[in-house]
Amino acid sequence: MQPLQPMRVDWVATPPPGAYPQPSQRSQKLSYGGPPNYPVTPRWGFPLLAWRWPTAVAGAVEQADSVDGVRRLGRTAQNSLWLLAAVAVWGALSEIWRYVLVALSRFGALSPGVVSASDAMVVSSSAITITGCLLSLVLTLLWVRRTRNVAATLVGYGPSRSDTEALVGLLVPGMNLVVPGSVLAELEHAVARRPAGERPRPSKLLRRWWGLWVASGLTFVITVLWSFRDSTQALADGVLLHAFGDLLLAGVAVATALVVRRITTLLLPVDAASVRLMRVVEVKDAPEPPLRPVRASGSPR
Protein backbone atom coordinates (compact mmCIF):
# COMPACT_ATOMS: atom_id res chain seq x y z
CA MET A 1 0.00 0.00 0.00
CA GLN A 2 1.50 3.27 -1.16
CA PRO A 3 1.58 6.28 1.16
CA LEU A 4 -0.75 9.17 0.33
CA GLN A 5 0.84 12.22 -1.32
CA PRO A 6 0.26 15.52 0.52
CA MET A 7 -2.37 17.64 -1.17
CA ARG A 8 -1.18 21.05 -2.44
CA VAL A 9 -3.42 23.90 -1.39
CA ASP A 10 -3.22 27.56 -2.54
CA TRP A 11 -4.59 29.96 0.02
CA VAL A 12 -6.36 33.06 -1.43
CA ALA A 13 -7.26 35.87 0.95
CA THR A 14 -10.55 37.59 0.15
CA PRO A 15 -12.50 40.10 2.22
CA PRO A 16 -15.41 38.56 4.07
CA PRO A 17 -18.93 39.37 2.92
CA GLY A 18 -20.16 42.67 4.27
CA ALA A 19 -16.69 44.14 4.82
CA TYR A 20 -17.33 46.97 2.35
CA PRO A 21 -20.70 48.61 1.91
CA GLN A 22 -22.31 47.53 -1.33
CA PRO A 23 -24.12 50.16 -3.43
CA SER A 24 -27.84 49.70 -3.53
CA GLN A 25 -29.74 48.97 -6.71
CA ARG A 26 -31.40 52.36 -6.48
CA SER A 27 -28.08 54.23 -6.44
CA GLN A 28 -26.82 52.28 -9.46
CA LYS A 29 -29.74 53.42 -11.57
CA LEU A 30 -29.01 57.10 -10.94
CA SER A 31 -26.85 59.03 -13.37
CA TYR A 32 -24.76 60.53 -10.57
CA GLY A 33 -24.01 58.67 -7.40
CA GLY A 34 -22.05 61.31 -5.57
CA PRO A 35 -18.31 61.73 -5.06
CA PRO A 36 -15.97 58.73 -5.27
CA ASN A 37 -16.06 56.42 -2.28
CA TYR A 38 -12.72 54.78 -1.46
CA PRO A 39 -12.44 51.97 1.10
CA VAL A 40 -9.13 53.45 2.31
CA THR A 41 -7.58 56.87 2.16
CA PRO A 42 -5.93 57.37 -1.26
CA ARG A 43 -2.20 57.92 -1.17
CA TRP A 44 -2.10 59.88 -4.44
CA GLY A 45 -3.12 63.44 -5.23
CA PHE A 46 -2.16 66.74 -6.79
CA PRO A 47 0.50 69.00 -5.25
CA LEU A 48 -0.76 71.62 -2.81
CA LEU A 49 -0.04 74.64 -5.02
CA ALA A 50 -1.93 76.59 -7.67
CA TRP A 51 -1.32 76.04 -11.38
CA ARG A 52 0.96 78.80 -12.62
CA TRP A 53 3.68 79.55 -15.13
CA PRO A 54 7.14 78.32 -14.08
CA THR A 55 8.45 81.90 -14.18
CA ALA A 56 5.87 82.92 -11.56
CA VAL A 57 7.56 80.84 -8.85
CA ALA A 58 9.19 83.03 -6.25
CA GLY A 59 12.94 83.13 -6.64
CA ALA A 60 12.96 81.89 -10.23
CA VAL A 61 15.01 84.02 -12.64
CA GLU A 62 13.52 84.39 -16.10
CA GLN A 63 15.81 84.51 -19.10
CA ALA A 64 15.50 87.59 -21.29
CA ASP A 65 16.08 85.64 -24.51
CA SER A 66 12.98 83.47 -24.21
CA VAL A 67 9.72 83.17 -26.10
CA ASP A 68 7.78 84.86 -23.30
CA GLY A 69 10.34 87.66 -23.16
CA VAL A 70 10.05 88.21 -26.92
CA ARG A 71 6.26 88.27 -26.65
CA ARG A 72 6.24 90.91 -23.91
CA LEU A 73 8.90 93.06 -25.55
CA GLY A 74 7.09 92.80 -28.89
CA ARG A 75 3.87 93.99 -27.29
CA THR A 76 5.67 96.98 -25.77
CA ALA A 77 7.28 97.82 -29.11
CA GLN A 78 3.92 97.60 -30.86
CA ASN A 79 2.33 100.00 -28.37
CA SER A 80 5.10 102.53 -28.88
CA LEU A 81 4.81 102.21 -32.66
CA TRP A 82 1.05 102.75 -32.64
CA LEU A 83 1.57 105.82 -30.45
CA LEU A 84 4.24 107.08 -32.85
CA ALA A 85 1.85 106.64 -35.78
CA ALA A 86 -0.82 108.73 -34.01
CA VAL A 87 1.68 111.50 -33.21
CA ALA A 88 2.98 111.48 -36.80
CA VAL A 89 -0.55 111.93 -38.13
CA TRP A 90 -0.99 114.81 -35.70
CA GLY A 91 2.23 116.36 -37.01
CA ALA A 92 1.06 115.97 -40.61
CA LEU A 93 -2.24 117.70 -39.82
CA SER A 94 -0.33 120.51 -38.10
CA GLU A 95 1.85 121.00 -41.19
CA ILE A 96 -1.21 121.02 -43.46
CA TRP A 97 -2.84 123.65 -41.26
CA ARG A 98 0.33 125.75 -41.47
CA TYR A 99 0.26 125.47 -45.27
CA VAL A 100 -3.37 126.61 -45.30
CA LEU A 101 -2.41 129.63 -43.18
CA VAL A 102 0.45 130.38 -45.57
CA ALA A 103 -1.99 130.33 -48.47
CA LEU A 104 -4.47 132.56 -46.61
CA SER A 105 -1.75 135.09 -45.74
CA ARG A 106 -1.64 136.08 -49.41
CA PHE A 107 -5.02 137.77 -49.03
CA GLY A 108 -4.48 139.58 -45.73
CA ALA A 109 -2.93 139.58 -42.29
CA LEU A 110 -3.61 136.62 -40.03
CA SER A 111 -4.59 136.61 -36.37
CA PRO A 112 -1.57 136.38 -34.05
CA GLY A 113 -3.37 133.84 -31.88
CA VAL A 114 -4.05 131.53 -34.83
CA VAL A 115 -0.43 131.74 -35.98
CA SER A 116 0.86 131.10 -32.45
CA ALA A 117 -1.41 128.08 -32.06
CA SER A 118 -0.22 126.68 -35.38
CA ASP A 119 3.43 127.16 -34.43
CA ALA A 120 2.83 125.52 -31.03
CA MET A 121 1.19 122.50 -32.64
CA VAL A 122 4.02 122.09 -35.15
CA VAL A 123 6.77 122.43 -32.54
CA SER A 124 5.12 120.17 -29.96
CA SER A 125 4.24 117.47 -32.50
CA SER A 126 7.78 117.55 -33.87
CA ALA A 127 9.32 117.20 -30.40
CA ILE A 128 7.03 114.32 -29.46
CA THR A 129 7.61 112.65 -32.83
CA ILE A 130 11.39 112.74 -32.39
CA THR A 131 11.08 111.29 -28.88
CA GLY A 132 8.69 108.61 -30.11
CA CYS A 133 11.03 107.72 -32.96
CA LEU A 134 13.95 107.19 -30.60
CA LEU A 135 11.89 105.16 -28.14
CA SER A 136 10.32 102.99 -30.86
CA LEU A 137 13.71 102.47 -32.52
CA VAL A 138 15.32 101.28 -29.29
CA LEU A 139 12.45 98.93 -28.42
CA THR A 140 12.28 97.52 -31.94
CA LEU A 141 16.03 96.91 -32.07
CA LEU A 142 15.92 95.11 -28.71
CA TRP A 143 13.01 93.02 -29.98
CA VAL A 144 14.91 92.12 -33.17
CA ARG A 145 17.98 91.09 -31.19
CA ARG A 146 16.07 88.86 -28.79
CA THR A 147 13.95 87.37 -31.55
CA ARG A 148 17.04 86.53 -33.60
CA ASN A 149 18.60 84.74 -30.62
CA VAL A 150 15.45 82.78 -29.78
CA ALA A 151 14.85 81.86 -33.42
CA ALA A 152 18.44 80.64 -33.78
CA THR A 153 17.97 78.41 -30.74
CA LEU A 154 14.70 76.96 -32.02
CA VAL A 155 15.61 76.32 -35.67
CA GLY A 156 19.25 75.37 -35.13
CA TYR A 157 20.96 77.96 -37.36
CA GLY A 158 21.84 81.60 -36.84
CA PRO A 159 21.49 84.69 -39.02
CA SER A 160 24.07 85.61 -41.64
CA ARG A 161 24.86 88.93 -39.92
CA SER A 162 25.90 89.41 -36.33
CA ASP A 163 24.21 91.94 -34.05
CA THR A 164 27.07 94.40 -34.55
CA GLU A 165 26.93 94.14 -38.35
CA ALA A 166 23.16 94.62 -38.34
CA LEU A 167 23.49 97.70 -36.11
CA VAL A 168 26.19 99.20 -38.32
CA GLY A 169 24.02 98.58 -41.38
CA LEU A 170 21.19 100.47 -39.71
CA LEU A 171 23.32 103.51 -38.85
CA VAL A 172 25.36 103.92 -42.05
CA PRO A 173 23.52 106.12 -44.59
CA GLY A 174 22.60 104.25 -47.73
CA MET A 175 23.04 100.84 -46.12
CA ASN A 176 20.19 101.61 -43.70
CA LEU A 177 17.76 101.43 -46.63
CA VAL A 178 18.72 97.85 -47.51
CA VAL A 179 20.11 96.08 -44.43
CA PRO A 180 17.00 96.38 -42.17
CA GLY A 181 14.78 94.74 -44.76
CA SER A 182 17.30 91.97 -45.30
CA VAL A 183 17.62 91.35 -41.55
CA LEU A 184 13.84 91.13 -41.13
CA ALA A 185 13.54 88.86 -44.18
CA GLU A 186 16.07 86.45 -42.66
CA LEU A 187 14.28 86.62 -39.32
CA GLU A 188 10.92 85.90 -40.93
CA HIS A 189 12.52 83.00 -42.81
CA ALA A 190 13.85 81.54 -39.56
CA VAL A 191 10.69 81.85 -37.46
CA ALA A 192 8.70 80.21 -40.27
CA ARG A 193 10.91 77.09 -39.77
CA ARG A 194 12.19 77.10 -43.34
CA PRO A 195 15.41 75.32 -44.34
CA ALA A 196 18.70 77.15 -43.86
CA GLY A 197 19.79 76.59 -47.47
CA GLU A 198 16.61 78.07 -48.94
CA ARG A 199 16.73 81.69 -50.06
CA PRO A 200 14.62 84.00 -47.86
CA ARG A 201 11.49 85.23 -49.62
CA PRO A 202 9.90 88.13 -47.72
CA SER A 203 6.15 88.12 -47.36
CA LYS A 204 3.87 90.71 -48.95
CA LEU A 205 3.60 92.60 -45.66
CA LEU A 206 7.37 92.74 -45.27
CA ARG A 207 7.83 93.92 -48.87
CA ARG A 208 5.34 96.74 -48.29
CA TRP A 209 7.14 97.70 -45.10
CA TRP A 210 10.42 97.72 -46.99
CA GLY A 211 8.99 100.03 -49.66
CA LEU A 212 7.60 102.43 -47.03
CA TRP A 213 10.94 102.37 -45.21
CA VAL A 214 12.91 103.30 -48.34
CA ALA A 215 10.37 105.98 -49.35
CA SER A 216 10.48 107.49 -45.86
CA GLY A 217 14.29 107.59 -45.85
CA LEU A 218 14.46 109.22 -49.28
CA THR A 219 11.78 111.77 -48.28
CA PHE A 220 13.79 112.66 -45.18
CA VAL A 221 16.91 113.29 -47.27
CA ILE A 222 14.96 115.41 -49.79
CA THR A 223 13.36 117.42 -46.97
CA VAL A 224 16.75 118.17 -45.39
CA LEU A 225 18.21 119.27 -48.74
CA TRP A 226 15.10 121.33 -49.51
CA SER A 227 15.50 123.28 -46.26
CA PHE A 228 18.61 125.02 -47.68
CA ARG A 229 16.42 126.87 -50.18
CA ASP A 230 15.24 130.25 -48.90
CA SER A 231 12.65 131.43 -51.43
CA THR A 232 9.02 131.91 -50.38
CA GLN A 233 7.73 129.18 -52.65
CA ALA A 234 10.46 126.83 -51.44
CA LEU A 235 9.43 127.44 -47.83
CA ALA A 236 5.79 126.71 -48.69
CA ASP A 237 6.76 123.55 -50.54
CA GLY A 238 8.88 122.54 -47.55
CA VAL A 239 5.77 122.59 -45.38
CA LEU A 240 4.10 120.12 -47.73
CA LEU A 241 7.24 117.96 -47.74
CA HIS A 242 7.15 117.85 -43.93
CA ALA A 243 3.49 116.82 -44.01
CA PHE A 244 4.19 114.11 -46.57
CA GLY A 245 7.15 112.86 -44.53
CA ASP A 246 5.01 112.67 -41.38
CA LEU A 247 2.38 110.62 -43.22
CA LEU A 248 5.08 108.26 -44.50
CA LEU A 249 6.45 107.98 -40.96
CA ALA A 250 2.98 107.02 -39.72
CA GLY A 251 2.78 104.37 -42.44
CA VAL A 252 6.20 102.99 -41.49
CA ALA A 253 5.20 102.85 -37.81
CA VAL A 254 1.96 100.99 -38.58
CA ALA A 255 3.71 98.57 -40.95
CA THR A 256 6.47 97.95 -38.40
CA ALA A 257 3.92 97.16 -35.71
CA LEU A 258 2.23 94.68 -38.03
CA VAL A 259 5.57 93.05 -38.92
CA VAL A 260 6.48 92.73 -35.24
CA ARG A 261 3.11 91.12 -34.52
CA ARG A 262 3.43 88.71 -37.47
CA ILE A 263 6.93 87.53 -36.61
CA THR A 264 6.08 87.21 -32.91
CA THR A 265 3.00 85.15 -33.79
CA LEU A 266 5.06 82.85 -36.00
CA LEU A 267 7.58 82.38 -33.20
CA LEU A 268 5.01 81.52 -30.53
CA PRO A 269 3.49 78.04 -30.29
CA VAL A 270 -0.02 77.64 -31.65
CA ASP A 271 -2.70 78.18 -29.03
CA ALA A 272 -5.35 75.46 -29.25
CA ALA A 273 -8.01 77.88 -27.99
CA SER A 274 -7.40 80.21 -30.94
CA VAL A 275 -7.82 77.50 -33.59
CA ARG A 276 -11.20 77.57 -35.27
CA LEU A 277 -12.98 74.26 -34.95
CA MET A 278 -14.62 73.00 -38.13
CA ARG A 279 -16.82 70.04 -38.97
CA VAL A 280 -17.71 68.31 -42.22
CA VAL A 281 -21.26 69.20 -43.28
CA GLU A 282 -21.43 67.77 -46.77
CA VAL A 283 -19.12 65.98 -49.22
CA LYS A 284 -19.64 66.57 -52.93
CA ASP A 285 -18.24 64.67 -55.92
CA ALA A 286 -16.56 62.09 -53.72
CA PRO A 287 -15.89 58.61 -55.18
CA GLU A 288 -18.10 55.83 -54.02
CA PRO A 289 -16.56 53.65 -51.31
CA PRO A 290 -15.64 50.09 -52.37
CA LEU A 291 -18.26 47.45 -51.66
CA ARG A 292 -17.55 45.11 -48.80
CA PRO A 293 -17.35 41.43 -49.70
CA VAL A 294 -20.31 39.35 -48.64
CA ARG A 295 -19.50 37.49 -45.44
CA ALA A 296 -20.51 33.88 -45.33
CA SER A 297 -22.94 32.92 -42.65
CA GLY A 298 -21.29 31.44 -39.62
CA SER A 299 -17.85 32.86 -40.40
CA PRO A 300 -16.09 34.60 -37.49
CA ARG A 301 -16.09 38.38 -37.49
C-alpha positions, 0 to 999 in steps of 0.5 A: 500500500503506497503512502498518500501524497500531501495535497497542495493547497493555494490559500487566497485571501478575500475580504469577508462578505459585508466588509465593504458597503455595497451600493444599492440597486437604487443608487446604481440606476441614478446618473450621478451617485455622488463623489468617489467612495474609497475603502481606504484613504488614497495615497495619491493626489495633486500637489498643494499649489496653484497652477501657474507659469514656471516663471511665476515661482518666487525666486525663479530668474527668467531669461530675457532671450525666451519666447515669453520675453520676446512676446512681452517686448514685442507687445511693448514695441507695438504699443510705442509704434502705434503711439508714434503713428498717431503722433505722426498723423498729428504732425502731418495735420499741423503741417497742413494747417500751417500750409493753409495759413500760408496760403491765406496770408496772401489775401491779408494779415492773419490773427496772431493767436491763430499763428501762435497756435499753429506754431505751437502745434508744429513744434510740440508734434515735432518734439514728441515725434522725435522722442517717439522715434527714438523710443520705438527704434530702441524697443524695436532693435531690442526686440529684433535682437532677442527674436534673432537669438530665440529663433536661432535656438529653435531652428538650429541655425543663426542669421548671416549677420551678427548683431554688430553688423546689423546695427552698423548697417542700420546707422550707415547712410545708404546701407540703412535702406537695404540692411534692415529689410534683409535682416527682417527677411532672414528673421521671418525665414527663420521663425517660419521654420524654413530650411537654412539653405533656402533663399529667404522670400519676404512676405507681402507685408514685409515687402510693403514695409520695406517700400515704405521704409525706403520711401520714408528715408528718401523723403527725409533726405529730400526734406533736409536738402530742400530746407537750404532753399530760402525762397518763399515758394520753397518754404511753402513747398517745404511745409508740404514735404514735412506733411508728406514725410510725417504721413510716411512715418505714420505708415512705417510705424503701422507697418512695423507694428504689423511686422512685429506682430506677425513675426512674434505670432510665427515664433510663438506656439499655436494656441489650441483655444485660438484655432477655429474648430470646423466640422464636415457638413457635406461631401460633394463629388466624392468617389463611391466607397468600395463594396464590402465582400459578402460574409458567409454565414457562420464565419467569425467576425 
